[in-house]
Amino acid sequence: MGSPPTALQRVARLYLLLGLAQAAHSIEEMRTHLYEFFWTMTGVLHSYFPGFPQFRWDPDTFAVVNMALIAVLLGTVTFVAEGRGWALRLAGVAAVVEILNGTAHLAAALYFGSYIPGAASAPLLLILGIVLLRELRGTSALFR
């Protein structure tokens, strides 16, 4: 039996899982047309915060942005595994972004009282983001 994974190996595995979870989340968002729901969601925000713009997203632009995000996450796993400082900081930023992403989807589902696009996979982003951030903080990897 091998030795237990190092802190850096755990961080790299969690970061890879977060990237794969984002890929699944993006698929859910595309299949359920989150880009169309933006008008409704930003309209609610605009009603509370008049300076917040109400907007729609073109499906192609939404897809490209999501694919770029996934490419960055999955494309930097090796650098995180190598312990490169910039990649570990990126992993920390990604963890925070996915915590906010998951929280926003779940909050919107609660607000609207029903499923909203992306809500099914949101808990996975939230949990993985929290665990990754905790692991990064525990290893002081963000401060190297």
CORFEN-V465461 format. One record per run of one state. SS is the DSSP state (~ for helix, > for strand, _ for the rest). FROM is the first residue (numbers start at 1). LEN is the number of residues. If there is no record, write none. Layout:
SS | FROM | LEN
SS | FROM | LEN
//
This chain:
_ | 1 | 6
~ | 7 | 25
_ | 32 | 2
~ | 34 | 15
_ | 49 | 10
~ | 59 | 17
_ | 76 | 1
~ | 77 | 5
_ | 82 | 3
~ | 85 | 28
_ | 113 | 6
~ | 119 | 21
_ | 140 | 1
~ | 141 | 3
_ | 144 | 1
//
